[in-house]
């Protein structure tokens, strides 16, 4: 098998030497001083053959090059000539192997796509190399020659000082971004939501370029990305007033949209939905709202936030409420109501230990004031009793579609209905679409 190189432009000598290391090389170039100089320099390469002539000449491809043995054609010519040659190869000779165009400038790509020409743009390559050298001192790397080359693939190193170290992947979930692989020492690990990150892990991240930038900022610097991790818009449903203005000032979404919400709550591209705190809206949110919502009840500013840990959606709730508290400059209190100590279940003990670890990690990583409160008894009763004190906001996590029934009480739903404070509702959903 062989690779055909068209044109003896800049870099071709070095590239020819590299390619000759793993394949036979055929160089096509017109007769002249450039060709003679090249032959003199490269005469030591045994598997190099030079074909004098014009690459646009149909007879050259018919008589001098066996296309059945060619696995790639690399063009260093101008874009117009490259397109002409590609049309000849694709249409006249039915050539189906790779055609690669090395461009000095980023060309218009429509015709190149139609002819299945792979573009290697010098500005793009230099851009990727410079980003790799400059971005976060090598913590982030962008691949070269993969995909669109617009930042839709990146590799990020989890350092000991990273805010993401020891977090579960589920704590880092973000809409439009996926961790595709994890490299740990000499192992490749397929991601699981319960896997905890370790110092030295390298994450291969794929997704929408703008979303990847949010993810990288979160992992490297611990920048809050609530509610942008869900979507770019904030939706205000029939609510106005000072509390609405206060929330809009703190939450930096791309745009705020006013909606007249009725039987179904809008959530397309939404990061958060603002609702009047009346019970019909509570039931509507729990019925199927799959983005966070704020039930506004006038208890702002949110200086002290109480988080109910009595939910199956706990890990996702904690990750998001930490971001929320940092944006609002709040103090965070996590309440876990258990059975009396002698009757605590194994699951309750495990959750309690996990919460202690979370409080310690969060305080160290982001400097947020977090305290854990344990009470014994009925979760709804004890939470509501505690809310009568110094708190301004209640945060609960829930599974969309799950609500309290007469025969099946659901703690997050009951708390959201009975609380008199503004309540942040965080649904547990998979943020990939």
N, C-alpha and C positions, 0 to 999 in steps of 0.2 A: 504494500500500500504506500501511497505517496501523497505529499501535500504540494500544491502549486502556489507559488508566490508571484504576484503580478506587480511589476514595477520595482525599481531600485531607489526608493526614496530614503528618507532619513530613518534610522533605526533598523533598516532591513538587514544589514550585515549581522548585527547582534542577534536579531530574531531568527535569522537563517541558521546561525550556529546553534541556537537553543532547539529549534524544531528538528534539525538534523540529528540531534541526540536521541530521538525516538521514532523518526520516520525518514524515508527518502524525500528529498526536496527537489522540485523542479522550479526553476526561476525563469520567468518570461520577461524579456526586456529587449527593446530595440537595439540594433547595432550602434556603437558609439563609444566615446571615452568613458562614460559611466559604466558600461558593461565591461570594458577592458580592465578598468580599475578594480571592479568587483572580483573578476576572475583571478586577478593577480593576488588579491588579499585572501581569497577563500579557496585557493588551489589545493589546500591540504584536506578538504572535506571529501571523503571518498563517495558518500552517497548523495552528492550534489550533481544535478544536471542542469545545464543552461540551455534554454530554447530561444534563440534570437528571433525577433519578430514582434508584430503587434498583437496584443491580446484580443483586439476586436476583429482579427482576421479569422473568418470561419474555417479556412483551410488549415490554419495552424492547429485548431482543436481536432480537426478530422484526421490529419496526417501525422502530427508530431507528438500528440499527447493521448495516451490511452485512458480515457475518462473512466472506464470500468474499474481501474485500479486507483483512482483518485478519491481520497476521503474528505478532502477540504480544499477550497480555493480561498487564498487570502489576498485581498487587493489593497495596495498602497497607492492606487491611482486616484484621480479626482472622482467626485460622486457621480457626475454625468457618465463618465466612461465606465465606471463600475456598474451602473444600472444597465448600460448597453450590453456589457459582457454577461451580466446575470440573466438578461432576457434571452440572449443567445443560448446560454447553457441550459436554462430551465425549459425553454420552448423548443429549440431546435434539437437539443441533444438529450432532453428529458433527464437532466442531471438533478438528482435528488439529495446529494450530500450537502455538507455545510458550505456556504459562501459567507466569508467574513470580510467586512469593510472596515479598515483602520482609518478613521477620519480625523483630520486636523481640527475640524469644527463639528459641532453637533448638527447633523443634517436633518431636514424634514423626513420623518420616518415612514410616511404612508406607503410610498412606492417600495421602500425597502421591506416593509412588512409583507406586502403583496407578493414579493419575490422570495420571501423567507431568507432575507439577508440579515445576518447578525451584525449589529453595529458595535464597534469598539471606538468610542470617542475619546480622544486625548484629553479634552477638558473634563469629561466624566471620570476618566482614570485618575487624573491629577487631583480632582476634587475628592474622590474617595480616599486616595492616599493621604492627602492633607487632613481630611476629617479624621482618619485613623491616627495620624500623628498628633493632632491638636486636641481632639475631643476628649475631655476628661482624663488626660494623661494616659491614654491607651486603655482605659477601662471599657470604652465602647469601641467596637470594630465594625466597619461596614464592608461587606464582600464586594469584590470586583468581578464583573462578568456574569452576575447572576440576576435573573429577573429584569426589572426595569431600571435598576440602579438608582432609584429615587429615595432610598431609605426605607424600603418596605421589608428589608431583611437586616437585622443587626445582631451582633453578639455583645453581651454585657457581662463583665466580670463582677462577681459578688465579693467585695472586699470585707475585711473585718469591721470596717467602719460604716459599711452600707446599712441604711435603715431597713433593708430587706433581709438581712442575715438572720437565720433561724425562723423566719416566717414560713408558713405553709404557702404553697402556690395558690391555694384558694383565697388567701388574704390579698393576693396581687391581681386577681381577675379584673379584666377591663374589657369593655365592649370594643370590638374591632382589633384586638391584639391577642395573640396566642403564643405561649411558650412551646416551641416545637420540639426542642431537645435540650437536655442538660448534660454538660460534660463535667464529670467529677473525677479528677486525677486521670487515670487511663481508661475510665469507663464512660460509655454512652448510656444515659438513662432516659427512658421514655417518661414524660411528665405524668404525675398523678396529683390530684388536687390536695391530697393529704401529705405530700412530700415536703419536708422542711429543707430550706436552703442552707448550705454550709459555706463558710469562707473558702474562696477558691473556686466555687462553682462558676461555670460559664453557661449563660443561657442563650440559646439561639431563639430569637424573637422574630415573629413574622406578623404582618398586618398592614393596616392603613398607615402610611408614613407619619401623618400628623398625630395619630394615636400612639405610634411607637415612641415619638418624641415625649409625649406625656408619660408613658410608661418608664422610659429611661430616666427622666427627671425624678420620678417617684423613687426608683430603685437606687439611683446614685446620690441624690441630694435629699430625698425624703419629702419632695415638694407635694403638698396636698393637691389631689386632682379630683376632688369631689366638687360638683357632680359631673364633671366632664368625662369621667371614665364611663358614664352611662350614655351620655349624648350631649350635643352642643347647645341645646335650647333649654330655657327655663319657661315653664308654662304657668301662668297665673289664671286660676279658674274663679271668676266672679268675686275676687277679693281685692280690696284696696285699703289704704290707710298707712299709718306710720310703721306698723310691723312689716308690711309688704316692702316698703321703702328700705327698711333696715336690712331685710334679707337680701334684697336685690343689690344693695351696696356691698355686702360681704361675699356673696356667691358670684364669682366672675364667669358666668356662662357667656357663650358667644352672642346670644340675643334672648330677649324676653318677649314672649308672645302672650297676648291677652286672649283668652278663650271663654266662651259661654258653655260651660260643661254641664251636661245633663245626665242622661242615663249611662253614658260611657265616657270614661276619662281619656283624653288624648295622650298618647305616649310615643308617637313616631318622632324619632330624633330627640326625645326629651331626656334631660339629665335629672330634672326635678319638677314636681308639680306642686303648686301652692294651692291649698284648699281651705275653705272655711271649716272650722273644727267641729261642725255639727255632726251628729251621729249618722245621718244618711250618707255623708261623704266618707265617714270611717268605713261603713259597710261596703261602699263602692270601691274604695281603695283595696280592701282585703279581698274583694271578689276576684280581682284580676289585674290590678295595677302592678306592672313589672319594672317600674322605676321608682326611686325614692319619692316620698311626698312629705310635705309639712302641713299638719293640721293646725292652723293658726288660731290661737285662743288668747292672744294679747299679753303673754307673760315674757316679754322681751325687756331688756337685752338678755341674751342667753349666757349669763355669767357662770352658772352652775348647772351641769347636765347630769341627769340620773339615767343610767343605762340599765335596763332590765335584762339580766342574764338568764332569765327563765324562758328560754326559747330554743327550738331546734336549729334556728338560723344564727347561732351565736357568733361563729368565727367571721362570717360575712358582715354581720352587724358591727362587730368591734373594729374591723379594719376601716369601715366607712365612717363610723362615728368619731374615730381619732382624727381623720381628715377634717370632719365637720368642726370639731372642737378647736382645732388649730386655726381654722379660718375665722372663727368667731372669738378667739382668745378666751375660750371657756376653760373652766376646771371640770374634770371628768370624775364621776363617781359611778362605780359599777356595783350594782346590787344583785346578790345571788341569795335567793330564799330557799332554804333546804328543810329537810325533816330535822327533828331534834337530833343532837349530835350522836346519841347512842343508836339512833335508828337510821342514820344516813346510809344511803345505798352506795354501792361501789361506783356507780356512774356519777353520783353527786360528788363523791370524794375526788374522782378524776377531774371533773369540771372545775372544782374548787382549786386544785393544784395547778391546773392549766391557767386559770384566771390570775393566780398569784404570779406565775411566770410571765404572763402577758403584761401585768402591771409593771413588773420590774424591767422588762425589756423595753416597753414603750417609754417609760420615764427616762431611761438611759439614752435611747435612740433619738428621740425627738424633743426631749426636754419638756414634755407635757405633764402637768400635775394630774396624776391619776391615783385614785384611792379605791380600795376594794372594801365593800361592806357586806357582811354576811348576817342574815336574819333567819330565824326559824319560824315555821308556821305556814300560813296560806300565802302564796306568792302575790295574789291580787291585793289582798287585804294589807299585807305588810308594805307593799310598794306604795299604795295609795296613802297609807299612814305617813310614810317617809316623805312623800311629796308635799305634805302640808308645811314642811319646814322651809329650807333656804333655796329650793330648786326653782329653775326657770323653764326647764325643758325636759321632757321625757323622751327617751329613744328606745324603740322596740324593733325587733326583727321578726319577720313572718314569712310563711310560705304562701305565695299567691293562690287564692282559691280556698284557703282554709279559714273558717270562721267558727265562732262558738255556736253550739246548738244546745238545746235544753238538756240533752242527755250527754253532751260532749263539750265541756267548757274548754276554751282555748285562751290561755293566759294573755298572749299579746293582743288579741282582739278585745278581750274584756278590759285590759288596761287602757287601750286607745279610746274605748267608748266612755270609760268612767273618769279618766283623768281630766282635771280642769286646766292643766297647763298645755302650752303648745307641745305637740308631739311629732317627733321625726319617725317616719315609718320607712324601714329599709327591707325590701323584699330579697329573699334568697333565690337568685336565678343565675343561670349560666350566661355570662356576658360575652357571648361570641355570636356574631352574625355578619 
